[in-house]
Every structure is written in C-alpha cells, then in structure tokens.
C-alpha cells in the first residue's frame, strides 16, 4: 500500500472517530430539547391569581385593592415556532375588584429546555361587573416536569377602558397540561 493511501486511510479513520460521536451527541441534544417543545400540542392551563388594582367609573366611583381568583383555559402550540395561542377565563372571587374577565392571546417562549421564559400578549376583556376592553402583558418562567406537564410563575399588568377604567397588577402560579 502506498504511503499516500495510508495517510488517506488514517485521515478517514481520524475523521470518523472525531465527527461521528459528536454528531450523535448533537442529535441526542436536539432530541432531548424537542422533548420539551410544545409544537402542535393542545393544552389546559390552570393558574391561581393574585391582583392589586383599581377601577374608576363615571362620577369618580371606583374601587382599589387586592383580589384573589384563578384562571382556566385552553392553549394550542403553533406548529412551526412552539409558541402558543390561548383563551382563558379569569374569575376574581375575593376583593373589591371581584368580577369575570376573558383573556386571549399569544405566548412567546424563549428556550427549548426544561426551564424556559415566556411573554404573554393578551386581549383583556373584563366582562363583569361592567364591560371594558384592553391589553394584558405578562412575563414569566415555565418549568417542564415532562413533555405533558409544566408549572409556571408570572407577573403581569393589565389596563382596559369601557364603562369603567380598569388597571391591575397580577401574579400567577400555574399548571399547564399538554395533550
């Protein structure tokens, strides 16, 4: 065997030794990361919510204070990005701001690992005690316990105008089930 053939064979063996395990490891990291990707999945979201806010009605009638409630709704992971569309109901059952609101919007995820951060951009519609329309913006962190279960912690701010003006700051601890 010629000397140049020996060097070519040695080079091919060296490349195989260095590149194939690296490619297999990169493939494993990709498969592991996509195990916590929500692309195309339906989900159920449940959150306990604490709020502080105020409302002002015509004639300077209003309320200020803390409220407690929960949020329940559906989400759908988008096929290409892994972000989600959601529709949720938020009844506040304790405090001066008791009522019912509908939230619908877009959740943007940052990361594909167990821990990921997110931003919620929602249309905020207080329905009771009076109707208004506005926006809700939240930021938080989600920890995936597995492909079908995650827990989240978030803080947000909402404002809406209608027959009353609503402004709230909220914190939420949630559970997300993916189907």
JOJO-V325741 format. One record per residue. N is the residue number from 0. RES is the residue in one letter. PHI is phi as a letter, one per 40 degrees, with the letter a starting at -180 (NA if undefined). D_CENTER is the distance of its C-alpha to the mean C-alpha in whole Angstrom. Layout:
N:RES:PHI:D_CENTER / N:RES:PHI:D_CENTER
This chain:
0:X:NA:62 / 1:X:c:62 / 2:X:c:61 / 3:X:c:58 / 4:X:c:57 / 5:X:c:56 / 6:X:c:54 / 7:X:c:52 / 8:X:c:52 / 9:X:c:51 / 10:X:c:48 / 11:X:c:47 / 12:X:c:47 / 13:X:c:45 / 14:X:c:42 / 15:X:c:42 / 16:X:c:41 / 17:X:c:39 / 18:X:c:37 / 19:X:c:36 / 20:X:c:35 / 21:X:c:33 / 22:X:c:31 / 23:X:c:31 / 24:X:c:29 / 25:X:c:27 / 26:X:c:26 / 27:X:c:25 / 28:X:c:23 / 29:X:c:21 / 30:X:c:21 / 31:X:c:20 / 32:X:c:17 / 33:X:c:16 / 34:X:c:16 / 35:X:b:13 / 36:X:c:12 / 37:X:b:10 / 38:X:d:13 / 39:X:g:14 / 40:X:c:13 / 41:X:c:13 / 42:X:a:11 / 43:X:b:12 / 44:X:b:10 / 45:X:b:12 / 46:X:b:12 / 47:X:c:15 / 48:X:b:15 / 49:X:b:18 / 50:X:b:19 / 51:X:b:22 / 52:X:a:23 / 53:X:a:26 / 54:X:b:27 / 55:X:b:30 / 56:X:b:32 / 57:X:d:36 / 58:X:g:38 / 59:X:g:36 / 60:X:c:35 / 61:X:a:32 / 62:X:a:30 / 63:X:b:28 / 64:X:i:27 / 65:X:c:24 / 66:X:b:22 / 67:X:b:21 / 68:X:a:19 / 69:X:a:16 / 70:X:b:13 / 71:X:a:14 / 72:X:a:13 / 73:X:b:12 / 74:X:b:9 / 75:X:b:11 / 76:X:c:10 / 77:X:c:12 / 78:X:c:15 / 79:X:c:16 / 80:X:b:13 / 81:X:g:10 / 82:X:c:8 / 83:X:b:7 / 84:X:b:9 / 85:X:a:9 / 86:X:b:12 / 87:X:b:13 / 88:X:b:16 / 89:X:b:16 / 90:X:c:20 / 91:X:c:21 / 92:X:b:24 / 93:X:b:25 / 94:X:h:26 / 95:X:c:28 / 96:X:b:25 / 97:X:d:25 / 98:X:i:24 / 99:X:b:21 / 100:X:b:19 / 101:X:b:17 / 102:X:b:13 / 103:X:a:12 / 104:X:a:10 / 105:X:b:8 / 106:X:b:5 / 107:X:b:6 / 108:X:c:6 / 109:X:b:9 / 110:X:h:11 / 111:X:b:12 / 112:X:c:13 / 113:X:d:13 / 114:X:c:11 / 115:X:a:9 / 116:X:c:7 / 117:X:a:5 / 118:X:b:6 / 119:X:b:6 / 120:X:b:10 / 121:X:b:11 / 122:X:c:15 / 123:X:b:16 / 124:X:b:19 / 125:X:c:21 / 126:X:b:23 / 127:X:b:26 / 128:X:c:28 / 129:X:a:28 / 130:X:c:26 / 131:X:a:24 / 132:X:b:22 / 133:X:a:20 / 134:X:b:16 / 135:X:b:13 / 136:X:b:11 / 137:X:b:9 / 138:X:b:8 / 139:X:a:7 / 140:X:b:8 / 141:X:b:7 / 142:X:b:10 / 143:X:c:11 / 144:X:c:15 / 145:X:a:15 / 146:X:c:14 / 147:X:b:14 / 148:X:a:13 / 149:X:a:10 / 150:X:b:10 / 151:X:b:8 / 152:X:b:9 / 153:X:a:9 / 154:X:b:12 / 155:X:a:12 / 156:X:b:15 / 157:X:b:16 / 158:X:a:20 / 159:X:a:22 / 160:X:b:25 / 161:X:a:28 / 162:X:c:30 / 163:X:b:29 / 164:X:b:27 / 165:X:b:24 / 166:X:a:22 / 167:X:a:19 / 168:X:b:18 / 169:X:b:15 / 170:X:b:14 / 171:X:a:12 / 172:X:b:12 / 173:X:b:10 / 174:X:b:11 / 175:X:b:9 / 176:X:b:12 / 177:X:b:12 / 178:X:c:16
